[in-house]
Amino acid sequence: MTALSSLRSRIFLACATLAVLCIAIAIALVNVRVTQEAERTLEREMLAAGAQIDQLRAERSQNFTVMARLIADLPKLKAAMATDDPPTVEDIARGYRSQLHASLLIVTNRRGQALYSAGAAPQAAGPPAIRDALDGRDTISLLAQPNGILQVVTVPVTLDRPREEILGTLSAGFLLDDAFAAQLKQITGSDLAFGMDDRILASTLPRAEDGQLAPQLRGSGLSRLQLGSDEYEALPRSLASLATSGAGARPVALILRSRTEQLQSLHAIHTGFAVTGVLAVLLAMGLSFGVARTIAHPLNTIADVMREMAATGDLTRKISLQQGRWEDADARLLASTFNTLTDSISRFQREMSQKERLTSLGRLSTVIAHEVRNPLMIIKASLHSLRQPEVPTQALREAVHDIDEEVARLNRIVNEVLDFARPIRFELTPVDVNALCRESAAAATASGSGPEIDLQLDPAVRTISADAERLRIALVNMLVNARHASNGAHLPVTLTTRIDVDRLQIAIADRGVGISADDLAHVFDPYFTTKRGGTGLGLPIAKNIVEGLGGTIAVSSIPGHGTEIRVDLPNR
């Protein structure tokens, strides 16, 4: 659940998952389609090879038939056969076999007796074919041989003059053997096997595979078989369509095409698809991360500012979005609206602060009257002493000193009331904060006895735009209060500066008695003080100055351990 807890992670996972699924499905569909198309192409090629083999065998049978008829019509052969003398026929027929490139040549007389036989065994031209030829019909026979299938054409030898009669028969045959199968393989690109009577008689494949090929002779359509490490598609083609064969015999040409080789040619395609898919997935994930980041990054910036506001209580924080190529208009609108809201809150806070000061003036009029009455009573008593005749010199000096001291006190009270009541007019100039802190620490140390001030200044702190004199007054007031609170303690007061993103933080900490929880809620109330002789306007005035400069001030304290005042100013 942690991976899905952020908006960026959810957007990234959603986009990446969608991209991976789409790419994977697309590649899988293409791979399946390519494989199916390769299978169909293989089937079409095998069917085309079968048709081509049938055509080549038919053309060769036709050529042998035509050549046999031409030889049977030669007068020299007819004259030799008319003698019914085998030596005479042999002298004539021997040359015809070489001219035909025939595997078999047989010449018989009108009784069916062989006058000449060369090549295969004489019984290769069976009696049925000879009888048909003696009856005047051409026949084509397919006969099993140890090294192939013998296709035999038998034609009658006819004498037309002086009268029409059949002198005998002429049989010529060619062998469908390994050599013929190899020739057809070169033409068709497919392996071939010729078989008959459930036996493989010729093949372009090793003879060790005959046992596995033989059962395919009984098939009628495409089938699949495993030969060693290769898988083959097998298509049987009957050879008996144009010929006759023995009883129960079924001569078959078995067309074989390696499916493994065909699919191996697809391996490069599948590998290319896989590599393309991986690259596409990586690209999609990169784009998904970029899209998620462009959406979530400005929202994270806004959320960080909100978290800081919740942690510090500073409602004047502003959101600053970085300018980029992929600017999110919605996030910028949200940030602009948020900044407008914080401006309104800041303005409202200033107005409320002014109203609170005016209300405090009315509410504290009695306190001011009391503070003014005491100095006036002392001045009145001193003047009464001066009216006495022959006033001693010592008494005169004391009366004048008291009057001068109380007038200064009245002036200080009036100035503090005015500083607190009236709106402060700031003169903003570049201020070196670290240098100002050193000057404030020196002024606070010179104000009276107390612990030392330990400066822990961050060198990264640079100049900011502020009113140096006003800020110095605020820092001196807070440092003096911290030294008074730590009077009697052996630990120094610390003044710390540091940079936090776009904010400058100044912290003043003492190790005094601390402030109780009840009093901590009123430390910024005018004329609230627990210090004897204090006016209770030091921290309220410091608060007005800090807020007028666009910052915030907060106090935390643990009774018995000390107090820390944190000032947070814009780093601009």
Residue, then its C-alpha position, 0 to 999 in steps of 0.5 A: m500500500t506504501a507504493l500506492s500512497s502517493l499520487r505520483s506512484r499511482i499515476f506512474l503505475a497506472c500509465a506503466t501498467l497500461a503501456v505494458l499491457c497494450i504493448a504485450i497484447a499487441i506483440a502477442l497478437v502480431n506474433v500469433r498472427v505471423t505464426q499462423e500466417a507462416e503455418r498457412t504459407l507452409e500448407r500452401e507451399m506443400l499443396a503447390a509442391g504436390a500439384q507440381i509433382d503431379q504435373l511433372r510426373a504426368e508430363r513425364s508419363q505422357n512423354f514416355t507414352v509418346m516416345a513408346r508409340l513412336i518407337a512402336d511405329l518404327p518399321k525396323l522394329k516391326a520387321a524384327m518382331a515379325t521374325d519372332d527371333p529374340p537375337t534379331v529383336e535385341d539388335i534393334a531394341r538395344g539402342y532404343r533404351s539408351q535413346l529413351h533413358a529408360s529404366l526398363l524396355i521390354v518387347t514381346n511377341r503376339r503371344g506375350q512372350a518376351l523377345y527383348s528385356a533390359g533393365a528391370a526384371p521381365q515380370a515388371a511388365g505384368p501380364p494384365a498390362i501386356r494383355d491390354a496392349l495385345d487388345g490394342r489399349d495403352t496402359i500405365s502401371l506402377l510397380a514396386q521395386p527394391n529401390g523405388i517405384l517403376q512407372v511402366v508404359t505399355v503400348p501395342v506394336t501394330l502392323d497396318r499392311p498388308r493387313e492390320e494385326i498386332l505384332g506384340t507389345l513395347s513396354a518402357g518404364f522409368l524409376l521413381d527412385d532416390a535420384f528422381a526424388a532429389q531432382l523433384k526436391q530441387i524443383t519444389g524445395s520439399d523433401l520427398a518419399f515414394g512408398m508402396d505397400d506400407r514401405i518407403l522405397a525411395s526418399t530424400l531423407p536418411r533411410a533410417e527415417d523410413g520406419q517413421l515415414a511408412p505410417q504416413l503413406r496411409g494418411s489422406g491429408l496434412s499431418r505432423l510428425q517428429l523426425g529426430s530433432d525436427e518436426y515435419e509437415a507431411l502430405p501424401r499424394s496418390l500416384a494411382s490416378l493415372a496408372t494401375s497397380g497391383a491388388g491392394a497396392r497404393p503407390v504414394a508420393l509423400i511430400l515433406r516440409s520441415r516445420t522446424e526450419q520454417l519456424q526458425s525463420l520466424h525466430a528472428i522476427h519474434t526476437g525483433f518483436a521482443v526487443t522492440g517490446v522491451l524498448a517500447v516498455l522502457l520508453a513507456m515507463g520513462l514517459s509515464f514517470g515523466v508525466a507522473r512527475t510533471i503532475a505530482h511535483p508541483l502538487n508535492t511543492i504545494a503540499d510541502v508548503m502546507r505542511e510547513m504552515a501547519a507545523t509553524g503556524d505561519l499562514t503567510r507562506k507562499i508557493s513558488l513553482q519552478q518554471g519548466r518546459w512542461e508547466d502544469a497550468d492547473a497546478r500553477l492556477l492552484a498555487s496562484t489561488f493559494n498565494t492570493l489566499t495567503d496574501s488575503i490572510s496576511r492583510f487580514q492579520r495586519e488589519m487585525s493586529q492594528k485593531e488589536r493594538l487599538t483595542s489594547l490601547g483602550r483596554l490598557s488606558t488605566v494601566i498607562a494612567h497608573e504608569v504615568r501617575n507614579p512618575l508624576m507623584i515623584i516629580k510633584a514631591s521633588l518640586h515640593s522639596l524645591r519650594q522649601p526655603e534654604v534647600p540643602t545642596q544634597a537634597l537639591r541634587e536628589a530632587v533634580h535627579d529624581i525629576d530627571e529620572e522620572v521625566a526619562r521614564l515618562n518619555r520611555i513610556v510615551n515612546e513605547v506606547l506610541d511605537f506599539a499603537r501607531p502603524i510602523r513605517f519601515e525603511l527597507t534596505p539590504v541588511d546583513v543579518n549576521a552583522l546585525c545580530r552581532e551588533s544587537a548582541a553587543a548592545a544587549t550585553a552593554s545594557g547590564s549584567g547577565p550571562e554572555i551571548d553565544l553567537q551561532l551564525d550560519p555563514a550561508v545567511r546573506t543580506i535580506s530586505a528589511d528595516a535594520e533599525r527596527l529589526r535591531i530594536a526587536l532583537v535587543n529587546m528579546l536578548v535583554n529579556a533572555r539575559h534577565a531570565s537567565n540571570g543567575a544561570h551559568l549557561p550563556v544565551t544563544l543567538t542562532t541564524r540559519i537558512d531553510v529553503d526560502r525562509l530565514q530563521i533567527a532563534i534566541a534561547d536561554r536556560g532560565v526559569g522558563i515561562s509557565a503554561d498559563d503565562l505563555a499564552h499572554v507573553f505578547d499581550p501589551y503590558f503583561t510582564t512578570k519582571r519587576g519594573g518591566t513595562g510589558l511592551g518589549l515582546p508586543i513591539a518586537k512582534n509588531i516589527v517582525e510581522g510588519l516585515g512579513g515574518t512570524i514570531a513564536v515562543s516555546s518554553i519549558p519551566g525550569h529548562g528555559t525559553e526559546i523565541r523563534v523569528d521567521l523572516p522571508n529570505r528575499 
